[in-house]
Amino acid sequence: MATKAYILMKVKTGRAQDVLNTLKAMPGVEQAHACFGQPDIFGLINAPDDRALSDLIMTKIHTIPGVEETDTHIVVQD
């Protein structure tokens, strides 16, 4: 079953646009938006299952230069 999650990201000063561009090019990222305040970026992720979601976050999003912290909120009901 597909897994959706909102990813809230804290980003190093001056890196938001680079991180945003990288996120928008990633498969599975449905939306990504820079915002004022904390968090710096909100993302909506759609993955085939929990394992794929975890892999996307841990091996892709966490390794984007400038990403300092993430907070994941899995959608329980659409």
MIZATOR-405986 format. One line per 10 residues: number of its first residue (from 1); their letters; for each residue x, y, z of C-alpha. Coordinates in steps of 0.5 Angstrom, whole numbers, plus 500, padded with zeros to 3 digits. Layout:
BEGIN
NUM	A	X:Y:Z; ... .
This chain:
BEGIN
1	MATKAYILMK	500:500:500; 503:507:498; 505:511:504; 505:519:504; 508:523:509; 510:531:510; 517:532:511; 519:539:515; 526:541:514; 531:546:517 .
11	VKTGRAQDVL	536:548:512; 542:552:513; 542:559:511; 542:561:504; 541:554:502; 533:553:501; 533:555:494; 538:549:492; 535:544:497; 528:546:494 .
21	NTLKAMPGVE	531:545:487; 534:538:489; 527:536:492; 523:538:486; 527:533:482; 527:527:486; 522:522:484; 517:521:490; 517:528:492; 510:531:490 .
31	QAHACFGQPD	511:538:493; 516:542:496; 515:549:498; 520:554:502; 516:558:507; 518:563:512; 519:561:519; 521:554:522; 521:549:518; 524:552:512 .
41	IFGLINAPDD	521:547:507; 515:543:507; 515:537:503; 510:532:501; 512:525:499; 509:519:496; 512:512:496; 510:505:495; 511:503:502; 514:505:509 .
51	RALSDLIMTK	521:502:507; 521:506:500; 519:512:504; 525:511:509; 530:510:504; 528:516:501; 528:520:507; 535:517:510; 539:516:503; 536:522:499 .
61	IHTIPGVEET	533:527:503; 538:527:509; 544:527:504; 542:534:501; 547:539:502; 544:544:507; 539:540:510; 540:540:517; 534:537:520; 528:533:518 .
71	DTHIVVQD	521:532:522; 517:526:518; 509:526:519; 506:520:516; 499:521:513; 494:516:516; 488:518:512; 487:521:505 .
